[in-house]
Amino acid sequence: MQHLGPINQALPPSSPVERHEPAGPMAPLVLASPHSGAYYPLDFLAASPLEIAALRKSEDCYVDELFGDGPDFGAPLLRALYPRAYVDVNREPYELDPEMFEQPLPSFVNTTSVRVASGLGTIARIVGNRREIYRGKLSFAEAERRINGVHKPYHHALRGLVARARQHFGFCILL
């Protein structure tokens, strides 16, 4: 059994990401930990029939700690604070399963990707051994709230770190 760190039951983070910057000279490397977040909003937990241990199976627990010394060697570290089960920042912003939503989705939404078909879109339908995350259907407004509040800020921060490294070195390695 994988040992998981504590979940964050405090107030919502003021930002959906943490940036850890190097104190000294930069390297052409950006470290990203998109799936180590452990802030589980109470409304998300209430909407799921699953126990927290089942929801946490989608985390890449401790990757952020594995990369934690990166800033000491010149590599900034970007860490998502929300879990992949809540919103997967390693997806297109609007990669959504239409079966999960109360109403038809807008035409710009990618509803046909392999990840959506697998239940693993931007807002995942399943976790672990194909267990359904939600009791009922979600509103598109809820998906937009997560995308605008977590996914987009993560990518804005990531683009900034990559652009800075590319400007400084002419290239960037993203891990």
C-alpha positions in Angstrom: 0.0 0.0 0.0 1.3 3.4 -1.0 1.8 5.8 1.9 0.1 9.1 1.1 0.9 12.3 2.8 -1.8 14.4 4.5 -4.5 16.1 2.5 -4.9 19.8 2.9 -8.1 20.5 4.8 -7.2 24.2 5.4 -8.6 27.1 3.6 -8.3 27.1 -0.2 -4.8 28.1 -1.4 -4.5 31.7 -2.5 -3.0 30.4 -5.7 -3.6 27.0 -7.3 0.1 26.6 -7.9 3.4 27.0 -6.0 6.5 28.3 -7.7 9.8 27.6 -6.1 12.5 29.8 -7.7 16.2 29.3 -7.8 18.1 31.6 -5.5 21.2 31.5 -7.6 22.0 31.1 -11.3 19.3 29.6 -13.5 19.6 26.3 -15.4 17.8 25.7 -18.7 15.5 23.3 -16.9 11.9 23.7 -15.5 10.6 21.1 -13.1 6.8 20.5 -13.1 4.8 18.5 -10.6 1.2 18.6 -12.0 -0.2 15.7 -10.0 1.1 16.1 -6.5 -1.6 18.4 -5.2 -3.4 17.4 -2.0 -5.9 20.2 -1.6 -9.3 18.5 -1.8 -12.2 21.0 -1.8 -15.0 20.0 0.6 -17.6 20.4 -2.2 -15.6 18.0 -4.3 -15.4 15.4 -1.5 -19.1 15.8 -0.9 -19.9 15.2 -4.5 -18.1 11.8 -4.5 -19.2 8.5 -3.1 -15.6 7.4 -2.8 -13.4 7.5 0.3 -10.5 9.9 0.2 -8.0 7.0 -0.1 -9.6 5.9 -3.4 -9.6 9.5 -4.8 -5.9 9.9 -3.8 -4.9 6.9 -6.0 -4.6 9.3 -8.9 -2.0 11.5 -7.2 1.7 11.3 -8.1 2.4 11.7 -4.4 5.9 13.0 -3.5 7.0 13.9 -7.0 7.1 17.5 -5.8 9.5 16.3 -3.0 11.6 14.3 -5.4 12.1 17.6 -7.4 12.3 19.7 -4.3 16.0 20.4 -4.4 15.8 21.5 -8.1 15.7 25.2 -7.2 19.0 24.8 -5.3 20.6 23.7 -8.7 19.0 26.5 -10.8 15.8 24.8 -11.9 12.5 26.4 -10.9 9.8 24.0 -9.6 6.1 24.5 -10.4 3.7 22.5 -8.2 0.0 22.1 -8.7 -1.9 22.3 -5.4 -5.1 20.6 -6.5 -5.2 16.9 -7.2 -5.6 15.4 -10.7 -8.9 13.9 -9.6 -10.3 17.4 -9.2 -8.8 18.9 -12.5 -6.0 17.4 -14.5 -3.7 20.2 -15.6 -1.9 17.7 -18.0 -4.9 17.8 -20.4 -6.3 20.2 -22.9 -8.3 22.8 -21.0 -11.6 21.5 -22.4 -11.2 17.8 -22.8 -14.5 16.7 -21.3 -16.7 13.7 -21.2 -20.3 14.7 -22.2 -21.8 11.9 -20.2 -20.6 13.6 -17.0 -22.6 16.8 -17.5 -26.1 18.0 -17.0 -26.4 19.8 -20.3 -24.8 19.5 -23.8 -21.3 20.8 -23.9 -20.3 23.7 -26.2 -19.0 22.8 -29.6 -15.4 23.9 -28.8 -15.1 21.1 -26.2 -13.0 18.0 -27.2 -15.3 15.2 -26.4 -13.7 12.5 -28.5 -10.1 12.1 -27.3 -8.8 8.7 -26.2 -8.4 10.2 -22.7 -12.0 11.3 -22.5 -13.1 7.8 -23.7 -11.0 6.3 -20.9 -12.7 8.5 -18.3 -9.6 10.6 -17.8 -10.4 14.0 -19.3 -9.6 17.4 -17.8 -12.3 16.6 -15.2 -11.8 12.8 -14.7 -14.9 10.6 -14.5 -13.0 7.6 -12.9 -10.2 6.9 -10.5 -8.2 3.9 -9.5 -9.8 0.6 -10.7 -12.3 2.5 -12.9 -14.4 3.7 -9.9 -16.8 6.6 -10.7 -15.7 9.8 -9.0 -19.1 11.5 -8.9 -22.5 10.6 -7.5 -24.3 12.7 -10.1 -23.7 14.9 -13.1 -21.8 18.2 -13.1 -22.7 21.5 -14.6 -20.5 22.9 -17.3 -20.1 26.0 -15.1 -18.4 23.8 -12.5 -16.0 22.5 -15.1 -15.3 26.1 -16.2 -14.7 27.2 -12.6 -12.0 24.5 -12.2 -10.5 25.2 -15.6 -10.3 28.9 -15.0 -9.3 28.6 -11.4 -6.7 25.9 -11.6 -5.9 24.7 -15.1 -5.3 28.0 -16.8 -3.3 29.6 -13.9 -1.0 26.5 -13.9 -0.4 26.8 -17.6 0.1 30.5 -17.4 2.8 30.0 -14.8 4.4 27.1 -16.7 4.5 29.1 -20.0 6.2 32.0 -18.1 8.9 29.7 -16.6 9.5 28.0 -20.0 9.6 31.4 -21.8 12.1 32.8 -19.3 14.4 29.8 -19.7 14.2 30.0 -23.5 14.9 33.7 -23.5 17.9 33.2 -21.3 19.3 30.0 -22.9 17.6 29.7 -26.3 16.0 26.4 -25.2 14.3 24.8 -22.2 14.1 21.3 -20.9 10.7 20.6 -19.1 10.6 17.7 -16.7 
